[in-house]
Amino acid sequence: MATFKLTVNGQKKTLSDIPEDMPVLWVLRDVLDMKGTKFGCGKALCGACTVHLDGNAIRSCITPIAVAEGRSITTIEGLSENGDHPVQKAWVTHDVPQCGYCQAGQIMNAAGFLENNPNPSEKEIVSAMSGNICRCGTYNRIKEAIKTAAKG
């Protein structure tokens, strides 16, 4: 068990008695009671658990909390204060969610992608989002929302 200092959604946190190998996902959900980040597969295959670590999209289900020591995590709750991040607004414009379960991970992956590639081609969008699974099949709406967010 160890103590970790990190920043979550802009707030400094000190977490004590945490196993070093506990995945970031479970620290967020079970220790910090932040339920926006979802558990999907537990093997980094579906993307439902995507958060940002120092601005880069990661799969929190396989990332040990020890990796986050002294770093900054952004979750869907911290992406924007009022849900007005360009990706979130585009999600609403294109009515992306169906069941909604994967959407936090989809949005976080898209936001991280656009941060690094603000003017992507359709092929780049498809490639960047290929690791995020949507059981409802809203891939075309996701792609169009990302195109809109990139423009705006």
Order of alpha helices (4+ residues) and beta strands (2+ residues): beta-beta-beta-beta-beta-alpha-alpha-alpha-alpha
